[in-house]
Amino acid sequence: MMNECSRHRGMFKKFQPSTDIAGQTPVKSSVQRGIRSAILSSWKVDAETLEEIWPKKESIVHVKCRDHPSIYALHGEPLFFQHSDGPYFPTLRLLHKYPFILPHVRIDRGAIRFLLAGAHMMCPGLTSAGGWLPPAEAALAAGTPVAFDAEGKEFAVGIGITKVGTEEMKAVNKGIAVESVTYVGDDLWAVQRV
């Protein structure tokens, strides 16, 4: 049985659309309403911005993948994805267009190469001088999708899900803080059309 941590690791490592896409089906309107509702409640996005990203009149397509999460695309462009029945994550390309849709954490310069190799982020990479976590009044709970900013970089370099709350990351300062889900240079990043 796969543990929670390994479930997300390398989600898009060795992902090849030509062999890993098992099928594509239009999403029923009732299911689309449920997805919209889930996105509105979990992302930092309002209905107007969601309409800009994914107009209500437009149907999305569910791209089923072998041993990988589900990808949801609009006119062939991947917008977001989900692993099993977990949260919906925007693709990094979508996050770059709308950087405010997820809360951000920052990894220090030394952690960048590990993230870009698919590693989960450890507490010290976020609590060191080059890292950043939100203040106590804006603390994030465990299980929150987050964008990885990187020291010295303009755009987010990855997306992950918090393993523990940000206050616990600061207090314990060891172990896995955020599970890496996708990052610049992985095989999802390379896919611009499905």
N, CA, C and O of each residue as an XYZ file, in Angstrom:
776
protein
N       0.846     -1.191      0.000
C       0.000      0.000      0.000
C       0.880      1.239      0.000
O       1.894      1.283      0.698
N       0.505      2.229     -0.766
C       1.279      3.440     -0.909
C       1.002      4.366      0.272
O      -0.157      4.613      0.606
N       2.063      4.883      0.911
C       1.798      5.823      2.003
C       1.437      7.182      1.433
O       1.654      7.454      0.252
N       0.891      8.019      2.278
C       0.384      9.322      1.848
C       1.471     10.147      1.176
O       1.213     10.834      0.188
N       2.676     10.082      1.705
C       3.770     10.896      1.184
C       4.197     10.436     -0.208
O       4.405     11.264     -1.094
N       4.326      9.146     -0.405
C       4.796      8.672     -1.698
C       3.714      8.794     -2.768
O       4.016      8.733     -3.960
N       2.476      8.961     -2.361
C       1.387      9.096     -3.318
C       1.605     10.302     -4.227
O       1.309     10.242     -5.420
N       2.121     11.392     -3.668
C       2.322     12.605     -4.457
C       3.702     12.679     -5.100
O       3.871     13.369     -6.106
N       4.684     11.990     -4.546
C       6.050     12.107     -5.043
C       6.126     11.688     -6.504
O       5.665     10.615     -6.892
N       6.714     12.557     -7.289
C       6.931     12.225     -8.684
C       5.654     11.967     -9.457
O       5.640     11.156    -10.383
N       4.574     12.654     -9.084
C       3.290     12.439     -9.729
C       3.410     12.565    -11.244
O       2.721     11.862    -11.984
N       4.270     13.447    -11.698
C       4.436     13.644    -13.137
C       5.859     13.343    -13.592
O       6.331     13.885    -14.591
N       6.534     12.473    -12.847
C       7.838     11.997    -13.291
C       7.574     10.848    -14.242
O       6.791      9.949    -13.936
N       8.212     10.874    -15.373
C       8.043      9.832    -16.386
C       6.606      9.747    -16.903
O       6.116      8.660    -17.206
N       5.943     10.881    -17.000
C       4.597     10.947    -17.560
C       4.728     11.255    -19.046
O       5.288     12.288    -19.414
N       4.226     10.386    -19.892
C       4.280     10.588    -21.332
C       2.865     10.526    -21.894
O       2.244      9.463    -21.870
N       2.344     11.642    -22.398
C       0.971     11.648    -22.910
C       0.694     10.548    -23.929
O      -0.404      9.993    -23.952
N       1.669     10.230    -24.766
C       1.426      9.236    -25.822
C       1.120      7.846    -25.258
O       0.408      7.067    -25.891
N       1.651      7.529    -24.076
C       1.407      6.203    -23.504
C       0.609      6.232    -22.206
O      -0.027      5.237    -21.860
N       0.625      7.344    -21.483
C      -0.016      7.385    -20.165
C      -1.456      7.891    -20.170
O      -2.161      7.733    -19.173
N      -1.901      8.489    -21.257
C      -3.293      8.949    -21.315
C      -4.159      7.776    -21.753
O      -4.004      7.236    -22.848
N      -5.082      7.396    -20.859
C      -5.937      6.232    -21.108
C      -7.213      6.609    -21.854
O      -7.844      5.751    -22.471
N      -7.592      7.866    -21.806
C      -8.805      8.297    -22.487
C      -9.193      9.705    -22.098
O      -8.702     10.247    -21.108
N     -10.079     10.294    -22.885
C     -10.579     11.639    -22.617
C     -12.096     11.619    -22.764
O     -12.640     11.101    -23.739
N     -12.768     12.203    -21.758
C     -14.228     12.271    -21.823
C     -14.705     13.648    -21.381
O     -14.146     14.235    -20.454
N     -15.739     14.164    -22.041
C     -16.315     15.431    -21.585
C     -16.892     15.241    -20.180
O     -17.411     14.175    -19.848
N     -16.794     16.278    -19.373
C     -17.296     16.214    -17.995
C     -18.749     16.678    -17.982
O     -19.067     17.738    -18.522
N     -19.637     15.884    -17.365
C     -21.060     16.238    -17.267
C     -21.216     17.569    -16.548
O     -20.417     17.905    -15.674
N     -22.247     18.330    -16.917
C     -22.449     19.650    -16.324
C     -22.651     19.578    -14.809
O     -22.205     20.474    -14.091
N     -23.311     18.534    -14.312
C     -23.510     18.417    -12.858
C     -22.174     18.204    -12.146
O     -21.962     18.728    -11.052
N     -21.280     17.443    -12.758
C     -19.948     17.219    -12.189
C     -19.129     18.507    -12.267
O     -18.388     18.833    -11.340
N     -19.265     19.239    -13.383
C     -18.551     20.512    -13.524
C     -18.954     21.486    -12.424
O     -18.111     22.214    -11.900
N     -20.233     21.504    -12.072
C     -20.683     22.403    -10.980
C     -19.997     22.024     -9.677
O     -19.584     22.899     -8.916
N     -19.872     20.727     -9.414
C     -19.194     20.261     -8.209
C     -17.723     20.643     -8.194
O     -17.186     21.028     -7.156
N     -17.073     20.535     -9.348
C     -15.657     20.909     -9.447
C     -15.501     22.410     -9.219
O     -14.606     22.836     -8.489
N     -16.368     23.213     -9.839
C     -16.314     24.670     -9.644
C     -16.460     25.023     -8.166
O     -15.725     25.857     -7.636
N     -17.412     24.380     -7.519
C     -17.652     24.625     -6.097
C     -16.421     24.274     -5.260
O     -16.040     25.027     -4.364
N     -15.800     23.127     -5.554
C     -14.599     22.705     -4.828
C     -13.456     23.690     -5.039
O     -12.737     24.015     -4.093
N     -13.281     24.166     -6.266
C     -12.216     25.132     -6.553
C     -12.476     26.446     -5.831
O     -11.560     27.023     -5.244
N     -13.723     26.925     -5.869
C     -14.053     28.189     -5.192
C     -13.816     28.105     -3.689
O     -13.464     29.104     -3.061
N     -14.006     26.927     -3.109
C     -13.825     26.813     -1.656
C     -12.384     26.526     -1.255
O     -12.012     26.768     -0.107
N     -11.555     26.011     -2.179
C     -10.193     25.660     -1.771
C      -9.109     26.581     -2.336
O      -8.035     26.682     -1.742
N      -9.353     27.250     -3.455
C      -8.374     28.187     -4.008
C      -8.725     29.595     -3.556
O      -9.846     29.850     -3.114
N      -7.776     30.501     -3.666
C      -8.030     31.909     -3.344
C      -8.507     32.597     -4.625
O      -7.810     33.432     -5.201
N      -9.707     32.222     -5.047
C     -10.234     32.708     -6.320
C     -11.720     33.024     -6.128
O     -12.426     32.332     -5.395
N     -12.177     34.082     -6.801
C     -13.603     34.406     -6.739
C     -14.278     33.921     -8.018
O     -13.613     33.496     -8.962
N     -15.603     33.992     -8.033
C     -16.376     33.470     -9.174
C     -16.011     34.179    -10.478
O     -15.990     33.558    -11.540
N     -15.725     35.470    -10.396
C     -15.385     36.246    -11.599
C     -14.054     35.767    -12.206
O     -13.933     35.625    -13.423
N     -13.071     35.525    -11.346
C     -11.769     35.044    -11.836
C     -11.894     33.625    -12.374
O     -11.295     33.290    -13.397
N     -12.672     32.788    -11.686
C     -12.875     31.427    -12.168
C     -13.565     31.442    -13.533
O     -13.259     30.621    -14.397
N     -14.483     32.367    -13.720
C     -15.173     32.512    -15.007
C     -14.175     32.894    -16.107
O     -14.297     32.449    -17.248
N     -13.188     33.721    -15.749
C     -12.142     34.126    -16.695
C     -11.259     32.926    -17.064
O     -10.889     32.752    -18.225
N     -10.929     32.107    -16.064
C     -10.090     30.932    -16.276
C     -10.852     29.859    -17.048
O     -10.340     29.275    -18.003
N     -12.082     29.615    -16.616
C     -12.899     28.536    -17.157
C     -14.340     29.030    -17.273
O     -15.117     28.873    -16.332
N     -14.715     29.631    -18.423
C     -16.073     30.151    -18.598
C     -17.133     29.060    -18.410
O     -16.956     27.930    -18.866
N     -18.227     29.403    -17.739
C     -19.303     28.434    -17.473
C     -19.851     27.808    -18.745
O     -20.282     26.655    -18.738
N     -19.834     28.567    -19.837
C     -20.368     28.047    -21.105
C     -19.441     27.017    -21.744
O     -19.838     26.311    -22.671
N     -18.220     26.934    -21.255
C     -17.228     26.024    -21.832
C     -17.167     24.727    -21.032
O     -17.135     24.747    -19.802
N     -17.150     23.615    -21.732
C     -17.032     22.318    -21.072
C     -15.568     21.905    -20.987
O     -14.787     22.104    -21.917
N     -15.226     21.326    -19.848
C     -13.878     20.795    -19.708
C     -13.880     19.312    -20.059
O     -14.924     18.659    -20.090
N     -12.691     18.805    -20.321
C     -12.518     17.400    -20.659
C     -11.698     16.743    -19.559
O     -10.683     17.283    -19.122
N     -12.144     15.576    -19.118
C     -11.424     14.797    -18.121
C     -10.450     13.896    -18.868
O     -10.861     13.036    -19.647
N      -9.170     14.095    -18.629
C      -8.128     13.294    -19.252
C      -7.702     12.248    -18.225
O      -7.046     12.562    -17.232
N      -8.088     10.999    -18.487
C      -7.763      9.904    -17.564
C      -6.364      9.396    -17.884
O      -6.024      9.134    -19.038
N      -5.561      9.265    -16.828
C      -4.172      8.841    -17.012
C      -3.901      7.554    -16.252
O      -4.455      7.330    -15.176
N      -3.057      6.719    -16.810
C      -2.636      5.484    -16.133
C      -1.661      5.847    -15.019
O      -0.698      6.580    -15.246
N      -1.911      5.336    -13.819
C      -1.008      5.534    -12.683
C      -0.667      6.992    -12.413
O       0.363      7.283    -11.805
N      -1.495      7.888    -12.846
C      -1.264      9.315    -12.643
C      -2.595      9.959    -12.284
O      -3.642      9.318    -12.378
N      -2.563     11.200    -11.881
C      -3.818     11.872    -11.554
C      -4.667     12.180    -12.790
O      -4.236     11.997    -13.928
N      -5.869     12.644    -12.530
C      -6.745     13.100    -13.604
C      -6.360     14.526    -13.958
O      -6.101     15.349    -13.079
N      -6.325     14.810    -15.244
C      -6.050     16.163    -15.715
C      -7.343     16.682    -16.325
O      -8.049     15.950    -17.019
N      -7.651     17.944    -16.064
C      -8.839     18.567    -16.640
C      -8.371     19.668    -17.586
O      -7.605     20.553    -17.204
N      -8.851     19.593    -18.837
C      -8.376     20.498    -19.872
C      -9.524     21.255    -20.524
O     -10.650     20.765    -20.614
N      -9.206     22.462    -20.973
C     -10.149     23.299    -21.711
C      -9.524     23.560    -23.073
O      -8.440     24.137    -23.159
N     -10.203     23.135    -24.143
C      -9.677     23.260    -25.509
C      -8.273     22.667    -25.621
O      -7.422     23.206    -26.329
N      -8.033     21.561    -24.926
C      -6.750     20.880    -24.990
C      -5.685     21.403    -24.046
O      -4.629     20.785    -23.907
N      -5.943     22.541    -23.386
C      -4.962     23.114    -22.466
C      -5.220     22.607    -21.044
O      -6.297     22.846    -20.498
N      -4.256     21.915    -20.435
C      -4.439     21.449    -19.057
C      -4.592     22.644    -18.108
O      -3.739     23.532    -18.079
N      -5.689     22.662    -17.329
C      -5.919     23.751    -16.377
C      -5.634     23.328    -14.946
O      -5.007     24.063    -14.183
N      -6.099     22.136    -14.589
C      -5.896     21.671    -13.224
C      -5.912     20.158    -13.209
O      -6.262     19.518    -14.201
N      -5.526     19.586    -12.065
C      -5.445     18.140    -11.956
C      -5.804     17.720    -10.536
O      -5.881     18.541     -9.622
N      -6.018     16.427    -10.383
C      -6.442     15.868     -9.098
C      -5.905     14.440     -9.011
O      -5.894     13.713    -10.005
N      -5.467     14.051     -7.837
C      -5.044     12.664     -7.620
C      -6.129     11.979     -6.811
O      -6.458     12.428     -5.713
N      -6.690     10.900     -7.333
C      -7.797     10.174     -6.686
C      -8.901     11.157     -6.337
O      -9.407     11.859     -7.213
N      -9.284     11.214     -5.047
C     -10.332     12.160     -4.659
C      -9.750     13.296     -3.827
O     -10.452     13.902     -3.017
N      -8.463     13.583     -4.028
C      -7.788     14.662     -3.303
C      -8.189     16.031     -3.834
O      -9.108     16.141     -4.645
N      -7.502     17.075     -3.377
C      -7.839     18.435     -3.814
C      -7.479     18.664     -5.283
O      -6.685     17.928     -5.868
N      -8.079     19.693     -5.856
C      -7.749     20.114     -7.213
C      -6.563     21.065     -7.125
O      -6.543     21.981     -6.303
N      -5.568     20.833     -7.991
C      -4.394     21.693     -8.059
C      -4.384     22.384     -9.417
O      -4.666     21.738    -10.426
N      -4.067     23.682     -9.476
C      -3.885     24.307    -10.789
C      -2.578     23.802    -11.392
O      -1.676     23.391    -10.661
N      -2.471     23.828    -12.711
C      -1.174     23.543    -13.317
C      -0.270     24.739    -13.032
O      -0.753     25.829    -12.726
N       1.023     24.535    -13.131
C       1.955     25.647    -12.914
C       1.761     26.753    -13.945
O       1.899     27.933    -13.623
N       1.445     26.380    -15.174
C       1.217     27.405    -16.201
C       0.025     28.290    -15.824
O       0.069     29.505    -16.014
N      -1.038     27.682    -15.291
C      -2.189     28.462    -14.846
C      -1.806     29.328    -13.641
O      -2.204     30.490    -13.555
N      -1.039     28.763    -12.722
C      -0.588     29.516    -11.545
C       0.267     30.713    -11.955
O       0.186     31.765    -11.320
N       1.073     30.580    -12.988
C       1.888     31.702    -13.443
C       1.022     32.836    -13.984
O       1.381     34.006    -13.855
N      -0.127     32.493    -14.594
C      -1.044     33.523    -15.093
C      -1.838     34.166    -13.956
O      -2.155     35.354    -14.006
N      -2.158     33.370    -12.927
C      -2.973     33.824    -11.789
C      -2.247     33.463    -10.491
O      -2.674     32.550     -9.784
N      -1.151     34.168    -10.164
C      -0.320     33.761     -9.022
C      -1.014     33.837     -7.661
O      -0.529     33.257     -6.690
N      -2.118     34.531     -7.584
C      -2.813     34.725     -6.305
C      -3.766     33.585     -5.949
O      -4.351     33.603     -4.866
N      -3.941     32.588     -6.834
C      -4.979     31.581     -6.580
C      -4.609     30.564     -5.506
O      -5.482     29.859     -4.999
N      -3.326     30.479     -5.150
C      -2.910     29.599     -4.048
C      -2.095     30.407     -3.047
O      -1.444     31.381     -3.425
N      -2.123     30.015     -1.772
C      -1.220     30.650     -0.819
C       0.222     30.260     -1.182
O       0.456     29.205     -1.771
N       1.168     31.110     -0.829
C       2.560     30.882     -1.189
C       3.429     30.625      0.035
O       3.190     31.166      1.115
N       4.438     29.791     -0.160
C       5.541     29.615      0.784
C       6.803     29.788     -0.060
O       6.750     29.681     -1.285
N       7.943     30.057      0.594
C       9.172     30.228     -0.189
C      10.261     29.305      0.338
O      10.496     29.207      1.542
N      10.912     28.637     -0.596
C      12.048     27.782     -0.236
C      13.333     28.569     -0.429
O      13.402     29.473     -1.262
N      14.353     28.217      0.352
C      15.635     28.907      0.207
C      16.372     28.409     -1.034
O      16.030     27.378     -1.615
N      17.376     29.161     -1.414
C      18.140     28.869     -2.630
C      18.672     27.427     -2.647
O      18.682     26.789     -3.699
N      19.105     26.920     -1.514
C      19.674     25.579     -1.437
C      18.672     24.467     -1.702
O      19.059     23.369     -2.101
N      17.390     24.736     -1.485
C      16.362     23.705     -1.673
C      15.866     23.610     -3.111
O      15.201     22.639     -3.472
N      16.181     24.606     -3.937
C      15.640     24.654     -5.303
C      16.012     23.401     -6.101
O      15.153     22.796     -6.743
N      17.275     23.015     -6.062
C      17.698     21.861     -6.887
C      16.997     20.574     -6.443
O      16.740     19.691     -7.261
N      16.689     20.471     -5.148
C      15.995     19.273     -4.663
C      14.546     19.260     -5.147
O      14.030     18.227     -5.574
N      13.898     20.430     -5.073
C      12.519     20.528     -5.562
C      12.461     20.174     -7.049
O      11.576     19.434     -7.477
N      13.396     20.697     -7.829
C      13.393     20.465     -9.266
C      13.790     19.030     -9.624
O      13.744     18.640    -10.790
N      14.174     18.257     -8.624
C      14.433     16.825     -8.819
C      13.249     16.002     -8.308
O      13.282     14.771     -8.335
N      12.207     16.689     -7.843
C      11.000     15.998     -7.402
C      10.907     15.721     -5.916
O       9.982     15.041     -5.474
N      11.856     16.239     -5.129
C      11.852     15.968     -3.687
C      10.776     16.772     -2.961
O      10.379     17.852     -3.398
N      10.320     16.218     -1.848
C       9.440     16.966     -0.959
C      10.289     17.998     -0.231
O      11.502     17.822     -0.106
N       9.668     19.074      0.253
C      10.412     20.132      0.915
C      10.421     19.931      2.432
O       9.386     19.726      3.066
N      11.618     19.999      2.976
C      11.812     19.816      4.406
C      11.628     21.154      5.126
O      11.803     22.215      4.528
N      11.281     21.096      6.387
C      11.053     22.313      7.180
C      12.206     23.317      7.089
O      11.950     24.498      6.854
N      13.482     22.893      7.267
C      14.566     23.887      7.240
C      14.653     24.693      5.944
O      15.100     25.839      5.971
N      14.243     24.129      4.824
C      14.265     24.860      3.556
C      13.250     25.993      3.505
O      13.355     26.888      2.666
N      12.262     25.955      4.407
C      11.227     26.987      4.467
C      11.434     27.944      5.645
O      10.944     29.073      5.621
N      12.157     27.494      6.671
C      12.320     28.308      7.881
C      13.660     29.044      7.926
O      13.862     29.897      8.790
N      14.581     28.727      7.004
C      15.895     29.376      6.981
C      15.762     30.834      6.532
O      14.670     31.298      6.206
N      16.884     31.541      6.521
C      16.887     32.963      6.159
C      16.296     33.219      4.773
O      15.628     34.235      4.582
N      16.520     32.333      3.804
C      16.003     32.542      2.457
C      14.586     32.038      2.246
O      13.955     32.348      1.236
N      14.087     31.262      3.199
C      12.731     30.723      3.104
C      11.714     31.692      3.685
O      12.077     32.725      4.247
N      10.436     31.352      3.545
C       9.376     32.199      4.113
C       8.124     31.362      4.326
O       7.731     30.563      3.476
N       7.520     31.566      5.470
C       6.222     30.972      5.787
C       5.309     32.105      6.227
O       5.793     33.114      6.741
N       4.007     31.966      6.039
C       3.100     33.046      6.444
C       3.152     33.263      7.956
O       3.461     32.341      8.710
N       2.847     34.488      8.395
C       2.830     34.764      9.833
C       1.710     33.985     10.532
O       0.807     33.463      9.879
N       1.780     33.914     11.849
C       0.827     33.124     12.646
C      -0.629     33.455     12.326
O      -1.467     32.556     12.276
N      -0.939     34.734     12.110
C      -2.337     35.114     11.842
C      -2.831     34.641     10.476
O      -4.035     34.647     10.221
N      -1.921     34.235      9.600
C      -2.298     33.712      8.283
C      -1.803     32.274      8.122
O      -1.582     31.811      7.002
N      -1.630     31.573      9.236
C      -1.093     30.209      9.226
C      -1.920     29.298      8.327
O      -3.134     29.458      8.200
N      -1.243     28.346      7.713
C      -1.899     27.371      6.842
C      -1.968     26.027      7.556
O      -1.026     25.630      8.242
N      -3.076     25.336      7.391
C      -3.278     24.027      8.019
C      -2.628     22.934      7.175
O      -2.306     23.144      6.006
N      -2.442     21.779      7.778
C      -1.984     20.609      7.034
C      -3.017     20.289      5.959
O      -4.217     20.450      6.181
N      -2.555     19.840      4.802
C      -3.475     19.496      3.718
C      -3.848     20.656      2.822
O      -4.784     20.543      2.031
N      -3.129     21.787      2.928
C      -3.421     22.965      2.112
C      -2.552     22.970      0.855
O      -1.329     22.888      0.967
N      -3.149     23.064     -0.343
C      -2.342     23.223     -1.553
C      -1.629     24.578     -1.520
O      -2.241     25.597     -1.200
N      -0.334     24.587     -1.850
C       0.462     25.823     -1.822
C       1.344     25.928     -3.055
O       1.694     24.931     -3.687
N       1.692     27.175     -3.377
C       2.658     27.447     -4.434
C       4.029     27.576     -3.789
O       4.168     28.177     -2.723
N       5.044     27.008     -4.441
C       6.429     27.158     -3.988
C       7.052     28.329     -4.715
O       7.258     28.267     -5.927
N       7.356     29.396     -3.997
C       8.216     30.424     -4.539
C       9.630     29.988     -4.180
O       9.816     29.155     -3.293
N      10.614     30.538     -4.854
C      12.000     30.185     -4.558
C      12.807     31.463     -4.404
O      12.616     32.427     -5.146
N      13.698     31.460     -3.444
C      14.551     32.611     -3.189
C      15.223     33.049     -4.488
O      15.899     32.257     -5.145
N      15.031     34.313     -4.849
C      15.664     34.873     -6.037
C      14.942     34.620     -7.351
O      15.421     35.053     -8.399
N      13.804     33.933     -7.329
C      13.058     33.637     -8.569
C      11.757     34.434     -8.588
O      11.143     34.661     -7.546
N      11.341     34.857     -9.787
C      10.142     35.686     -9.919
C       8.852     34.877     -9.858
O       7.890     35.291     -9.212
N       8.825     33.724    -10.528
C       7.606     32.930    -10.609
C       7.696     31.690     -9.731
O       8.786     31.219     -9.408
N       6.542     31.173     -9.353
C       6.500     29.940     -8.570
C       7.208     28.828     -9.338
O       7.096     28.732    -10.560
N       7.942     27.988     -8.600
C       8.698     26.903     -9.235
C       8.054     25.540     -8.998
O       8.505     24.530     -9.539
N       7.001     25.518     -8.188
C       6.339     24.252     -7.922
C       5.052     24.434     -7.158
O       4.708     25.535     -6.729
N       4.345     23.328     -6.997
C       3.107     23.296     -6.221
C       3.188     22.082     -5.312
O       3.676     21.025     -5.713
N       2.713     22.235     -4.103
C       2.733     21.129     -3.163
C       1.522     21.170     -2.250
O       0.623     21.994     -2.415
N       1.519     20.264     -1.284
C       0.441     20.220     -0.296
C       1.100     20.098      1.080
O       1.966     19.249      1.294
N       0.676     20.959      2.006
C       1.320     20.971      3.320
C       1.095     19.647      4.036
O      -0.020     19.127      4.073
N       2.158     19.115      4.598
C       2.099     17.855      5.349
C       1.717     18.145      6.797
O       1.020     17.362      7.443
N       2.186     19.281      7.288
C       1.846     19.770      8.632
C       1.510     21.249      8.503
O       1.790     21.860      7.473
N       0.912     21.828      9.539
C       0.592     23.251      9.519
C       1.857     24.107      9.557
O       2.901     23.655     10.027
N       1.763     25.340      9.063
C       2.950     26.198      8.992
C       3.497     26.563     10.369
O       4.705     26.750     10.509
N       2.651     26.669     11.381
C       3.159     26.964     12.728
C       3.944     25.773     13.271
O       4.945     25.947     13.967
N       3.486     24.564     12.949
C       4.220     23.365     13.370
C       5.556     23.277     12.636
O       6.553     22.843     13.213
N       5.580     23.689     11.358
C       6.844     23.704     10.613
C       7.872     24.563     11.338
O       9.031     24.175     11.480
N       7.429     25.746     11.801
C       8.333     26.664     12.498
C       8.786     26.085     13.833
O       9.957     26.199     14.193
N       7.871     25.467     14.564
C       8.173     24.957     15.906
C       9.060     23.707     15.864
O      10.028     23.614     16.619
N       8.743     22.763     15.005
C       9.469     21.491     14.954
C      10.749     21.625     14.129
O      11.806     21.127     14.518
N      10.642     22.299     12.995
C      11.756     22.606     12.093
C      12.559     21.375     11.661
O      13.776     21.455     11.496
N      11.887     20.251     11.481
C      12.533     19.080     10.893
C      11.460     18.214     10.262
O      10.279     18.322     10.591
N      11.886     17.354      9.352
C      10.946     16.490      8.652
C      10.335     17.167      7.445
O      10.664     18.307      7.115
N       9.431     16.437      6.786
C       8.784     16.939      5.572
C       7.738     17.982      5.943
O       6.869     17.746      6.782
N       7.840     19.135      5.301
C       6.898     20.229      5.524
C       5.818     20.249      4.442
O       4.629     20.362      4.737
N       6.252     20.137      3.189
C       5.339     20.220      2.052
C       5.686     19.123      1.052
O       6.836     18.989      0.633
N       4.682     18.345      0.678
C       4.870     17.306     -0.338
C       4.817     17.960     -1.713
O       3.874     18.686     -2.026
N       5.812     17.705     -2.513
C       5.881     18.243     -3.864
C       4.890     17.500     -4.755
O       4.831     16.270     -4.729
N       4.119     18.235     -5.536
C       3.119     17.642     -6.420
C       3.498     17.825     -7.885
O       3.399     16.888     -8.678
N       3.934     19.035     -8.245
C       4.400     19.314     -9.603
C       5.415     20.438     -9.516
O       5.385     21.238     -8.582
N       6.313     20.498    -10.488
C       7.365     21.513    -10.445
C       7.818     21.830    -11.864
O       7.581     21.053    -12.789
N       8.471     22.975    -12.029
C       8.983     23.396    -13.326
C       9.948     22.330    -13.827
O      10.883     21.940    -13.128
N       9.707     21.867    -15.046
C      10.591     20.887    -15.646
C      10.091     19.450    -15.554
O      10.663     18.565    -16.190
N       9.029     19.194    -14.771
C       8.513     17.821    -14.742
C       7.721     17.570    -16.031
O       7.588     18.464    -16.867
N       7.209     16.377    -16.179
C       6.566     16.032    -17.444
C       5.213     16.716    -17.652
O       4.770     16.849    -18.793
N       4.548     17.152    -16.579
C       3.313     17.928    -16.756
C       3.657     19.315    -17.294
O       2.943     19.844    -18.147
N       4.738     19.901    -16.804
C       5.183     21.212    -17.272
C       5.429     21.162    -18.788
O       5.136     22.122    -19.501
N       5.959     20.058    -19.261
C       6.272     19.919    -20.689
C       5.025     19.793    -21.558
O       5.071     20.099    -22.749
N       3.911     19.347    -20.979
C       2.678     19.132    -21.745
C       1.877     20.433    -21.841
O       1.353     20.927    -20.842
N       1.791     20.974    -23.044
C       0.999     22.191    -23.219
C      -0.376     21.906    -23.817
O      -1.301     22.706    -23.683
N      -0.498     20.750    -24.481
C      -1.796     20.339    -25.054
C      -1.996     18.860    -24.779
O      -1.044     18.080    -24.824
N      -3.238     18.470    -24.493
C      -3.559     17.048    -24.319
C      -4.676     16.649    -25.272
O      -5.094     15.491    -25.283
